[in-house]
Amino acid sequence: MIACMTGIMIATQHAVQNVVQNVSRNTARDDVLSAILRIVPRVRVGDDVVWMDVRGLPLPSIVHRIQALIVEHGHAQARIGIAAVPSVAEVAARHATRDDLPIVVVRPGTERAFLAPFPIQRLHPDPSLCNLLEAAGVERCGELAKVSRAAVEVRFGMPGVRVWQLARGDDRRVMFDPMP
């Protein structure tokens, strides 16, 4: 599973993705990352994403510890999304609300249905592709997911196919190499 917590973004394949908003100082970010590494064995840092490898770890306990750590470091606004697919975990975290729904869990096999009501922009397509999709009347992930791959490829090319895959909950990125 992947848990995503919404500034620092955290997630993995069978992992937890957290996005901590408003982490402005690198020192604060580094402190949080150091503390996270005391909980999980590996992290991978991207532009605004930190993926945590939690394969084989007790997910409820890990999520609770990460959430407590984030609050301890002054980022109580953190939100967590948990899913087996990296992009779905990110959408879940960004969808979570701090007050009434700080953790959103997307069960394996329900990724496509979870993504269906969200605007295509949540998948971060190129703006020109977004314009083409909107011109074709496709605004939501579920609308795009219903179209055949062949139709998407003919009309929108391979960039369209990539977003189509994401809209269907198919994100095959490998966040961490297998353990030796």
ABEGO torsion letter per residue (X at the ends): XBBBBXXBBBBBBGBBBBBBBGBABAAAAAAAAAAAAAABABBBBBAABBBBBABGBBAAAAAAAAAAAAAAAGBAABBBBBBABAAAAAAAAAABBAAABABBBBBBGAAAAAAAABBAAAAGBBAAAAAAAAAAGBABAAAAAABBAAAAAAAAEAAAAAAAAAAAGBBABBABBBBX
